[in-house]
Amino acid sequence: MRRKEKEIIEDEILNEIIGGAKVCRLGLSDEGVPYIVPLCFGYNEKTLFFHSATEGNKIEIIKKNPSVCFEFDRNIELVQSDNPCNWGMKYQSIIGHGKAIFIDTLQEKKEALQIIMSQYAEGNFSLQDLAISRTTVFKVIIEKMTGKQSGMQ
């Protein structure tokens, strides 16, 4: 990272950023053509969890190329100045890479969907087996991630 003073290396802060994020932007590559999609997600033990329809562009791309990147951000605030050259942003962000793996068993899907739900609300949720069987669930095993922040002192 070029600006080391902005780097976040503490796992606790990285986890706080992910815990406070509402969207994960997932980056995919389809034969060299980038594709980014914002998704609801869950996070547990260095693993991201996602759900999707059973077919579509992102599913087809992941089947061909499971290497992904992801991005989170929070605490975004525009910092204005009388001098337009001094405008900036306050933010916290994470960028990372990993491998996507489809989850096939009903029990593993239930567990992953509970993790996703816990990102947005407390409690356990009743999930119907038929609905789960019609849902694609996949996880991304995080290989590396870096955090960056500005104006958060």
N, C-alpha and C positions, 0 to 999 in steps of 0.2 A: 504494500500500500504506500502510495507516494506521500501522503500526509499522515505520518505516524501519530501525530498528536490527536488525530481524530479517530484512530483505530480503537475498537472495542475488543478486548481480549478476554474479559471476565465472563465465564459461563453464566453466572447469575444475571448479568445485564442482558446477554444474548437471549436467555430464556424469558426475561421480562419483556423484551421487544416482541418475541414470538407470541407470548401469552397475551399481549395487548393488541396484537394485530387482528384485523377483521378479514383481511384478504391476503392470500398468497398468490403472487404472480408466478406461474410456472412457465418456464421457457423450454421449448422443444425445438428439434431440428429435423426437418423433413427433406432429406437429400440436399443438405446445405442451405435450405430456405428456413429462416427463423419463424417461429410461431409462438406467441405469448398469449396466455389465457389467465384471467383472474379467477381464482377458485376459493370456495370455502374449504377449510382444512382443519385437521387436528394435529397435535404434536405430542409425542411421548418418547422419551429415551432415544434422542437423536434420530427419530423417524417421523416423517410427515405422512399423514393419511388423507386421502381424497376419495370422493365418490363421484359417479358420473352415470350418464345413460350408457347403455350397453354398446352403442355405436356412435361414431362421430369422428371428426377430424383428429382430436387429441388422442383418442384411443388407437386409431390407425397409425398415427405417428409413433406412439409409445411402443406399439407392437414391432415396428421396424427399427426403432432406435430408443432404447430405454434410458440413455444418458440424458439427464435433464439439468437445468439450473432453476433456481428459485430466488424470489426477492420478497422481502417484507419491508414495510416502513411504517413509522408512527411519529407522533408529536411533530407533525409538519406545520410550520408557521413561516409565512413570508416576513422578512425583515426589510423594511423600507428605509430609505435615507433621502436626504435632500439631493444628494448626488446619485444619479442612476447607476453609476459605476460601482457604487458601494452597496447596492441591494444584495440580498443573500437569502438563505433559508436556514431555519432551525430544523433539525430532523434527527431521527435515529433510523438506521437501515441495516439490513442484512442481505448479503448475496451469498449463495452457496451452490454446490453441485452434488449430484447423487445419481442413484440408479432407481428407476421405477420398476416395481414388481407387482403383478396382479395378485390379488387375494382371492382364492377360489372357494374355500370352505365356508359354510354358513356360520359356524362359530367364530371364525377369524373375522369375517365380515361384520358380525354383530359387535365384536370387541372394537374393531376399527371405527365403526359408525358411532359407538358410544364415545370414543376419544374425540371424534369430530364434533359431536354434540356438546361435549364438555368445554370446547373452545368458546362456545357461545352462551351456554346456560348451565346452571348447576342441576344435579340430580341424575337419576337413571331414567331412561326412556324406554317405553315398550315399543319394540320394533317387530313388525309382522314378517314372518318368514317368507311369504309370497312376495312382498315388496322388496325384501332384501335379495331374493333370488333374481329379481329383475333389475338389479342395480350392479354396476361395475364398481368395485372398490379396489384401490391400489395404494401402495405405500412407496415412499421414496426414502431409501436408506441414505442418510446424509454422509457424504464422504469428506466434505470440508465446507466451512462457512466462515465468513468474516463479517464483522460489524463495523459500522462507521457512524459517528455522530458529529453534529455541529451545533454550537450555541446552547448546549445542554448543561453547562457548568452551574 
